C-alpha cells in the first residue's frame, strides 16, 4: 500500500474514528428525543374494541376441523374435475393423431 492511499490530496491524513464516535456526525444519543414515532397513540381499551386489533395474529380462530374438511372436499372434487378434463383432452389428441396417421398412410399408398 502506497502513501497516497492513506492521505488526502493535500497530504493530510483523515482523522481516526474512535469506537464511540459517529463518523457521520449523527444525531447525538437519541435521534427521536426519547419519543417513539412508531408508538401507538391509543390506549389499551381502544385496542380491545377494535375488531381487527382484538384478534390480530390469533391463528386459533377460523381454523376449525369443519373448515378444513370443507377445504379438503373442495380440493378433492376440483382435482377430480381437472383430471377428467386432462383425460378428455388426451383422448381427443390421441384420436386426432390416429386420424392424421391414417390419412398420411392413405396418401402414401
MDAnalysis code that builds the backbone (N, CA, C; Angstrom):
import MDAnalysis as mda
import numpy as np

u = mda.Universe.empty(327, n_residues=109, atom_resindex=np.repeat(np.arange(109), 3), trajectory=True)
u.add_TopologyAttr("name", ["N", "CA", "C"] * 109)
u.add_TopologyAttr("resid", np.arange(1, 110))
u.add_TopologyAttr("resname", ["UNK", "UNK", "UNK", "UNK", "UNK", "UNK", "UNK", "UNK", "UNK", "UNK", "UNK", "UNK", "UNK", "UNK", "UNK", "UNK", "UNK", "UNK", "UNK", "UNK", "UNK", "UNK", "UNK", "UNK", "UNK", "UNK", "UNK", "UNK", "UNK", "UNK", "UNK", "UNK", "UNK", "UNK", "UNK", "UNK", "UNK", "UNK", "UNK", "UNK", "UNK", "UNK", "UNK", "UNK", "UNK", "UNK", "UNK", "UNK", "UNK", "UNK", "UNK", "UNK", "UNK", "UNK", "UNK", "UNK", "UNK", "UNK", "UNK", "UNK", "UNK", "UNK", "UNK", "UNK", "UNK", "UNK", "UNK", "UNK", "UNK", "UNK", "UNK", "UNK", "UNK", "UNK", "UNK", "UNK", "UNK", "UNK", "UNK", "UNK", "UNK", "UNK", "UNK", "UNK", "UNK", "UNK", "UNK", "UNK", "UNK", "UNK", "UNK", "UNK", "UNK", "UNK", "UNK", "UNK", "UNK", "UNK", "UNK", "UNK", "UNK", "UNK", "UNK", "UNK", "UNK", "UNK", "UNK", "UNK", "UNK"])
u.atoms.positions = np.array([
    [0.860, -1.166, 0.000],
    [0.000, 0.000, 0.000],
    [0.903, 1.225, 0.000],
    [0.627, 2.157, -0.928],
    [1.475, 3.350, -1.004],
    [0.920, 4.463, -0.124],
    [1.713, 5.478, 0.064],
    [1.350, 6.568, 0.964],
    [0.171, 7.376, 0.459],
    [-0.038, 7.410, -0.853],
    [-1.131, 8.213, -1.402],
    [-2.501, 7.650, -1.056],
    [-2.593, 6.351, -0.770],
    [-3.892, 5.761, -0.457],
    [-4.358, 6.082, 0.957],
    [-3.442, 6.448, 1.860],
    [-3.843, 6.746, 3.235],
    [-3.905, 8.230, 3.522],
    [-3.495, 9.058, 2.585],
    [-3.547, 10.506, 2.795],
    [-4.416, 11.132, 1.726],
    [-4.935, 12.311, 2.021],
    [-5.751, 13.020, 1.039],
    [-4.847, 13.749, 0.064],
    [-5.455, 14.454, -0.891],
    [-4.687, 15.176, -1.905],
    [-3.816, 16.265, -1.291],
    [-4.237, 16.833, -0.190],
    [-3.481, 17.905, 0.461],
    [-2.360, 17.350, 1.335],
    [-2.276, 16.043, 1.460],
    [-1.224, 15.442, 2.254],
    [-1.577, 15.296, 3.719],
    [-2.839, 15.538, 4.098],
    [-3.258, 15.433, 5.491],
    [-4.013, 14.123, 5.661],
    [-3.631, 13.376, 6.661],
    [-4.314, 12.110, 6.926],
    [-5.696, 12.366, 7.533],
    [-6.686, 11.529, 7.167],
    [-8.007, 11.697, 7.783],
    [-7.946, 11.366, 9.269],
    [-8.849, 11.992, 10.030],
    [-8.905, 11.791, 11.470],
    [-9.377, 10.367, 11.772],
    [-8.726, 9.701, 12.702],
    [-9.117, 8.355, 13.113],
    [-10.406, 8.426, 13.918],
    [-11.302, 7.488, 13.670],
    [-12.584, 7.454, 14.362],
    [-12.467, 6.514, 15.547],
    [-12.859, 6.980, 16.709],
    [-12.858, 6.129, 17.901],
    [-14.110, 5.271, 17.899],
    [-14.115, 4.166, 18.629],
    [-15.273, 3.265, 18.609],
    [-16.586, 3.910, 19.030],
    [-16.580, 4.886, 19.921],
    [-17.820, 5.508, 20.408],
    [-18.212, 6.738, 19.602],
    [-17.443, 7.095, 18.603],
    [-17.707, 8.302, 17.828],
    [-18.444, 7.951, 16.532],
    [-19.459, 8.736, 16.204],
    [-20.210, 8.531, 14.970],
    [-19.480, 9.215, 13.823],
    [-19.002, 8.467, 12.824],
    [-18.234, 9.073, 11.736],
    [-19.072, 9.970, 10.835],
    [-20.395, 9.883, 10.916],
    [-21.258, 10.660, 10.031],
    [-21.867, 11.878, 10.716],
    [-21.469, 12.169, 11.920],
    [-21.963, 13.354, 12.599],
    [-23.239, 13.142, 13.366],
    [-23.944, 12.109, 13.136],
    [-25.112, 11.638, 13.867],
    [-26.030, 12.660, 14.497],
    [-26.954, 12.178, 15.298],
    [-27.950, 12.998, 15.964],
    [-27.693, 13.130, 17.451],
    [-26.654, 12.545, 17.928],
    [-26.417, 12.540, 19.361],
    [-26.870, 11.224, 19.947],
    [-27.261, 11.228, 21.194],
    [-27.617, 9.997, 21.879],
    [-28.936, 9.411, 21.369],
    [-29.971, 10.235, 21.176],
    [-31.289, 9.733, 20.781],
    [-31.838, 10.583, 19.646],
    [-31.915, 10.061, 18.442],
    [-32.370, 10.865, 17.311],
    [-33.824, 11.314, 17.407],
    [-34.647, 10.621, 18.196],
    [-36.055, 10.991, 18.313],
    [-36.350, 11.726, 19.616],
    [-35.344, 12.038, 20.366],
    [-35.532, 12.778, 21.604],
    [-36.348, 12.038, 22.644],
    [-36.272, 10.734, 22.662],
    [-36.978, 9.944, 23.668],
    [-38.381, 9.545, 23.271],
    [-38.948, 10.117, 22.204],
    [-40.298, 9.716, 21.800],
    [-40.194, 8.771, 20.603],
    [-41.010, 7.750, 20.605],
    [-41.015, 6.755, 19.536],
    [-42.055, 7.163, 18.497],
    [-41.652, 7.500, 17.262],
    [-42.629, 7.925, 16.260],
    [-43.544, 6.794, 15.796],
    [-43.185, 5.555, 16.122],
    [-44.000, 4.422, 15.699],
    [-44.864, 3.870, 16.825],
    [-44.853, 4.502, 17.969],
    [-45.635, 4.046, 19.114],
    [-47.119, 4.281, 18.853],
    [-47.938, 3.419, 19.434],
    [-49.381, 3.541, 19.297],
    [-49.877, 4.777, 20.024],
    [-50.807, 5.481, 19.429],
    [-51.378, 6.688, 20.031],
    [-52.603, 6.367, 20.877],
    [-53.100, 5.134, 20.815],
    [-54.318, 4.777, 21.539],
    [-53.980, 4.077, 22.844],
    [-54.978, 3.992, 23.703],
    [-54.780, 3.281, 24.968],
    [-55.199, 1.824, 24.795],
    [-55.031, 1.019, 25.814],
    [-55.321, -0.411, 25.744],
    [-56.786, -0.721, 25.515],
    [-57.718, 0.103, 26.065],
    [-59.152, -0.154, 25.901],
    [-59.579, 0.004, 24.443],
    [-58.998, 0.958, 23.755],
    [-59.342, 1.160, 22.345],
    [-58.884, -0.026, 21.511],
    [-57.777, -0.628, 21.895],
    [-57.286, -1.798, 21.164],
    [-58.249, -2.968, 21.311],
    [-58.874, -3.104, 22.484],
    [-59.803, -4.203, 22.723],
    [-61.095, -4.025, 21.930],
    [-61.517, -2.790, 21.701],
    [-62.762, -2.553, 20.985],
    [-62.589, -2.643, 19.472],
    [-61.370, -2.556, 18.961],
    [-61.117, -2.657, 17.528],
    [-61.188, -4.127, 17.116],
    [-62.115, -4.505, 16.211],
    [-62.269, -5.918, 15.865],
    [-61.027, -6.504, 15.193],
    [-60.290, -5.689, 14.452],
    [-59.084, -6.208, 13.815],
    [-57.981, -6.407, 14.841],
    [-57.774, -5.414, 15.688],
    [-56.688, -5.474, 16.662],
    [-56.948, -6.537, 17.730],
    [-58.203, -6.770, 18.049],
    [-58.526, -7.730, 19.101],
    [-58.081, -9.136, 18.730],
    [-58.179, -9.512, 17.463],
    [-57.811, -10.864, 17.028],
    [-56.568, -10.875, 16.156],
    [-55.794, -9.828, 16.225],
    [-54.600, -9.754, 15.391],
    [-53.652, -10.897, 15.743],
    [-53.240, -11.633, 14.729],
    [-52.311, -12.762, 14.854],
    [-52.866, -13.878, 15.734],
    [-54.185, -13.998, 15.826],
    [-54.808, -15.095, 16.551],
    [-55.115, -16.186, 15.537],
    [-54.253, -17.161, 15.465],
    [-54.392, -18.204, 14.462],
    [-55.280, -19.340, 14.939],
    [-55.809, -19.241, 16.129],
    [-56.665, -20.291, 16.654],
    [-58.082, -20.202, 16.115],
    [-58.554, -18.991, 15.843],
    [-59.923, -18.852, 15.372],
    [-59.971, -18.959, 13.859],
    [-61.018, -19.568, 13.348],
    [-61.197, -19.668, 11.906],
    [-60.587, -20.910, 11.301],
    [-59.784, -21.611, 12.028],
    [-59.162, -22.819, 11.509],
    [-59.715, -24.015, 12.266],
    [-60.936, -24.356, 11.947],
    [-61.575, -25.463, 12.639],
    [-61.515, -26.702, 11.763],
    [-61.811, -27.826, 12.352],
    [-61.820, -29.083, 11.595],
    [-62.877, -29.028, 10.504],
    [-63.991, -28.379, 10.762],
    [-65.063, -28.276, 9.772],
    [-64.591, -27.493, 8.559],
    [-63.910, -26.388, 8.799],
    [-63.408, -25.579, 7.686],
    [-62.373, -26.362, 6.893],
    [-61.520, -27.084, 7.581],
    [-60.520, -27.885, 6.890],
    [-61.164, -29.004, 6.086],
    [-62.198, -29.637, 6.624],
    [-62.903, -30.695, 5.899],
    [-63.545, -30.152, 4.634],
    [-64.131, -28.957, 4.724],
    [-64.736, -28.342, 3.543],
    [-63.674, -28.037, 2.491],
    [-62.536, -27.506, 2.947],
    [-61.444, -27.206, 2.020],
    [-60.937, -28.468, 1.342],
    [-60.786, -29.524, 2.112],
    [-60.287, -30.778, 1.547],
    [-61.270, -31.383, 0.552],
    [-62.561, -31.336, 0.879],
    [-63.546, -31.904, -0.046],
    [-63.620, -31.077, -1.325],
    [-63.511, -29.755, -1.203],
    [-63.492, -28.908, -2.404],
    [-62.258, -29.220, -3.247],
    [-61.098, -29.349, -2.617],
    [-59.864, -29.635, -3.349],
    [-59.955, -30.988, -4.040],
    [-60.548, -31.969, -3.388],
    [-60.681, -33.290, -3.989],
    [-61.600, -33.249, -5.209],
    [-62.755, -32.596, -5.082],
    [-63.684, -32.544, -6.217],
    [-63.097, -31.727, -7.361],
    [-62.399, -30.645, -7.045],
    [-61.763, -29.838, -8.082],
    [-60.668, -30.636, -8.780],
    [-59.902, -31.393, -8.015],
    [-58.852, -32.236, -8.592],
    [-59.435, -33.303, -9.504],
    [-60.564, -33.883, -9.109],
    [-61.212, -34.904, -9.944],
    [-61.705, -34.293, -11.258],
    [-62.256, -33.081, -11.194],
    [-62.709, -32.407, -12.422],
    [-61.540, -32.131, -13.356],
    [-60.441, -31.648, -12.790],
    [-59.266, -31.350, -13.618],
    [-58.676, -32.613, -14.241],
    [-58.676, -33.708, -13.484],
    [-58.156, -34.975, -14.014],
    [-59.048, -35.495, -15.136],
    [-60.354, -35.379, -14.996],
    [-61.271, -35.812, -16.055],
    [-61.065, -34.966, -17.316],
    [-60.877, -33.665, -17.144],
    [-60.626, -32.779, -18.291],
    [-59.307, -33.134, -18.977],
    [-58.278, -33.443, -18.182],
    [-56.983, -33.827, -18.752],
    [-57.110, -35.116, -19.563],
    [-57.847, -36.085, -19.033],
    [-58.031, -37.356, -19.745],
    [-58.826, -37.152, -21.030],
    [-59.844, -36.270, -20.990],
    [-60.632, -35.996, -22.186],
    [-59.771, -35.364, -23.274],
    [-58.936, -34.386, -22.891],
    [-58.044, -33.747, -23.873],
    [-57.037, -34.738, -24.437],
    [-56.514, -35.637, -23.596],
    [-55.559, -36.638, -24.043],
    [-56.204, -37.590, -25.055],
    [-57.436, -38.023, -24.774],
    [-58.142, -38.914, -25.705],
    [-58.417, -38.203, -27.024],
    [-58.780, -36.921, -26.952],
    [-59.005, -36.132, -28.168],
    [-57.732, -36.027, -29.004],
    [-56.601, -35.772, -28.336],
    [-55.328, -35.647, -29.025],
    [-54.917, -36.979, -29.657],
    [-55.122, -38.083, -28.938],
    [-54.787, -39.400, -29.483],
    [-55.634, -39.710, -30.708],
    [-56.916, -39.353, -30.669],
    [-57.811, -39.588, -31.806],
    [-57.366, -38.754, -33.004],
    [-57.020, -37.498, -32.771],
    [-56.559, -36.629, -33.853],
    [-55.246, -37.147, -34.444],
    [-54.340, -37.615, -33.603],
    [-53.072, -38.171, -34.087],
    [-53.313, -39.423, -34.924],
    [-54.221, -40.287, -34.462],
    [-54.519, -41.514, -35.199],
    [-55.122, -41.199, -36.577],
    [-56.072, -40.245, -36.605],
    [-56.692, -39.875, -37.887],
    [-55.671, -39.249, -38.829],
    [-54.737, -38.476, -38.300],
    [-53.700, -37.879, -39.133],
    [-52.771, -38.944, -39.691],
    [-52.398, -39.911, -38.847],
    [-51.527, -41.000, -39.307],
    [-52.221, -41.843, -40.359],
    [-53.510, -42.078, -40.198],
    [-54.286, -42.854, -41.157],
    [-54.373, -42.122, -42.503],
    [-54.628, -40.827, -42.456],
    [-54.697, -40.023, -43.692],
    [-53.343, -39.979, -44.360],
    [-52.269, -39.921, -43.608],
    [-50.912, -39.884, -44.149],
    [-50.584, -41.213, -44.844],
    [-50.959, -42.313, -44.226],
    [-50.651, -43.623, -44.818],
    [-51.473, -43.843, -46.098],
    [-52.708, -43.334, -46.156],
    [-53.518, -43.463, -47.369],
    [-52.920, -42.611, -48.489],
    [-52.382, -41.457, -48.139],
    [-51.802, -40.578, -49.141],
    [-50.520, -41.158, -49.721],
    [-49.773, -41.925, -48.949],
    [-48.530, -42.528, -49.419],
    [-48.772, -43.731, -50.318],
    [-49.882, -44.409, -50.165],
    [-50.107, -45.615, -50.961],
    [-50.856, -45.365, -52.246],
])
